[in-house]
Amino acid sequence: MDSVLIKAPAKINLLLDVGDLREDGFHEITTVMQAVDLYDDVEIALTEDGTICVNCTDPHIPSGEGNLAYRAAELFRKYIGKDTGAKIHINKRIPSKAGLGGGSSDAAAVLRALNLLCDDPLSASELRRLSEELGSDVPFFIEGGTAFCTGRGEMVKNIPFPGKWPVIIIKPQTDISTGEAYGTLDKVPSRKHYDADSVLNALKDADIRELARVSGNSFFDHLPGDARDIKAYADLLKEKGSVFSLMSGSGSAVYGIFENDKKAEEAFLQIGEKQDMQIFLSHMIEAY
C-alpha cells in the first residue's frame, strides 16, 4: 500500500463544562464529544527520502510545522524510531476557528494512516497515548463516536451511541480564539456548572428534549463582547425546529439537533447559506 485516504470527521460538544485553572496552566473540563459526518479528506503517502510535507486546499492553513498534521507525522516517526517520511494532502471542508476540531481530527487521521501504512506497529491504546502529546481534542478522534472526556479533554471514555440524529451546523463569520474564550470565562467570578450525570442519562435514553434541558456550554454562557451575536444563530436553529441548540467548543460554530431528517432538511433549505455564515447538514456518527 503506497497511500491511504482517511476521512477526518468534525465534532460537536453535547456538553462542555469548564472548571478551574489547573497548576499545569490548563482548565479542568468535563465534556461529551460527538463525531459528525462533516469531513476533511486526509490523503497520506510515505516518502522515500524521509521528508514530511503538508499541503491544504485552504490557503489560510499553515503547511509546515505550524500544522498539527505535520507535527503528528513527526511525532509518529520519532515514536517508532524510523525515518518515516510522509506527503500529506488535506482537502479542507471543516471550518477552522469554529470549535469543530478540524485540526485535531486531521492530526489523528495522520496517526491512524501512518500506522496503517507501516503495518500497524501501534495499538489503538498506544495511538491514543501518543495523540495526547498533540492536543486535548486529538485523543477523541483516534476512535471518534461518542465520548465522555475529562481532565483537559484528553481522558476519553467511549459511551454508547445515542443515535444518528440529524445536525445542522452554522459557522458565522465571527471568529473566537480559544485564548479569548478562556480569558472571558476567567473574569467571571461565579458561573453555572452542569450535571454530567444528567447529560449522560439523557444520552443513554436517547432523549433529545431532556438533553436540551440539562446540558450547556460554559463558553456559550459567557461569550466575548464582540461575539454575542452568535446566540442569534442558535435561536435561529430553534426557530426552525431544532430540539437542542448549542455552541460547539469555544466557538464560533453553533449547531442544532433535529428529531428527524425531514425537519432538518426543511430547516436547512429555509435558512440557506448567507454571506455572513456557512451552513452544513450532517448526522451524528458512531466510532470507526
C-alpha angles and dihedrals in degrees: 000000000000100000142003135206116217125189108224110202129210121236136217126204112236087186131012119177115174117207134185128319111265129219090255091061096255126110122241107245137185114200145155112218122198126190118225132193097255102114145191112208110228116191118189130185128179116243124216096217095057096242124140120216132170129195127178136193089229106077091202092065114091116244102202135050089321088072115086090216089060091050090049091056091046092050093048091051091050093047097052092042097233131117092245114169126196139197108207126192119185120197097200120215102141109087115242124232088028107110090247097116098237097149092045091048091051090051092050089048090054091052092048093046096048090048089053094046091049093051098261104292089167130057121226090259091050091050089051092050090049091049091058088072091061102053147313097269098041097082091059092058094056087082104004119191117104121333142171107223130191140166106050086332097282096100100087126188116179114225131191116288109252095206145288094286116176115246131194114204123197121193111193122206087249113098126203119199115220090235091053091049094052091043090056092048094049090059091060107093096199125015139174119268128200132231106242093193091060090051092048091049091051090052092046088055092042087232108156094180092054089046089054090052099049106030134080148148122246091210092052090051091057111031120177112263095254093050102051091107087074088082088066090066092053088049089050091055091051090048089054093051110275113149094205126027128177144144118263119234114322089332161186096179118080127195140196127209117214131201095234144002095256093059092044093049092048091050092046091055093044094051096041124178115296133188093257097053150021122233130202132185111211145144136235111258137203127244115287 
